[in-house]
Amino acid sequence: MKNCIYCGSNVNMTVDHIPPKNLFSNPRPQLITVPCCKKCNLSFSKDDEYLRLQLSLRHDVFPHADVQKNWESINHGLQRASRPGLKMQLLNNMMLVDVKTSAGIYIGKAPCISVELGRLVKVVTRMMEGFYYQHKNKRLPDGIKPIAYSLNDMNDLDVEAKTHLVKCIDYVKKSTITRIGDGVFSYYIRFLDDAPDYGVFLCTFYERVCFLGFYVDRN
C-alpha cells in the first residue's frame, strides 16, 4: 500500500509501529508495521512517550522487566531540555490520595499522578486503525471510527453496564490472542460476521492495563 492508513497521503511515506516500539526493551521482538506518512508519524511521538511514561509509573507495571530495562531511556526523556513540558506536567498533576487495603482498612496517604486518559485512548484508537489494516489489508472505511475505553476505570459502572461489558469481552475472547513481546502487549480482535467492518478490540499492556475498543459508525 502506497498511502498512509491514517490520512491517505502518499507523500514522504514511512511506517508506524503498532503498538509503539518504545514500549519494548532491546532487543525488540518482531513488531507490526503499517504504512504511514512522515507527518502523521511525527505527530504520534509525544502521545506515545506519554503512554509509556504513565504506564511505567504505575505501581503494578513498574516491576516489569521491560520497564526496568527502559527506565534509563524514560528518565532521560524527562530530563531533556527540549521537553520541559512533560516533566512540569507530571509535577503539576501529582497529589496525595488515601490508600486502603483490599479489606478497606485505611493505611495512610501516598503520592499519585493524575492521568490524561484521553491521550492514552488516542494512542489505543490509532493502534486500532493499524490493527484493522493488519487484519483487513485496507484502511478503515471513512464511515467507521474506533472508540476505546479503559477497563481499569470502569469500577463505578452499574450492573447492567457491567453485564454488557462482560458480554463484549466474552465475544472478542472467542478469537485468537496475539502476544507481542514477553508480557508487554497482547490483543484480541473480532469482526462481526454480518457486518465485517464492525467489531470489538481488547488489548492489555504489561499484563495489567486493559482497554476495550469498538469499531462503530462514525455518525
Secondary structure, 3 states (H helix, E strand, C coil): CCCCCCCCCCCCEEEEEECCHHHCCCCCCCCEEEEEEHHHHHHHHHHHHHHHHHHHCCCCCCCCHHHHHHHHHHHHHHHCCCCHHHHHHHHHCEEEEEEECCCCCEEEEEEEECCCHHHHHHHHHHHHHHHHHHHHCCCCCCCEEEEEEEHHHCCCCCHHHHHHHHHHHHHHCCCCCEEECCCCEEEEEEECCCCCCCEEEEEEECCCEEEEEEEEECC
